[in-house]
């Protein structure tokens, strides 16, 4: 049996955003554009810590992403309170 995964035309936005959601992929959009379309950062978000999870299982820091791909997931990490 040969299993071929489905191709997705969505980008998931999760983590510390107001409305975590699956959004339609746009080739020119940057990770920050998708975060804004998901309602923006919430109060617990660390705006400097975005990571992109690829469909192949790799993880890329949001600052190093040259181009998003359909099926990617953008995760906004929370602030870590330290004393």
Buried (B, 14 or more C-beta within 10 A) or exposed (E): EEEEEEEBEBBBBBBBBEEBBBBEBBEEBBBBBBBBBBEBBBEEBBEEBBBBBBBEEEEBEBEEBEEBBBBBBBBBBEEEEEE
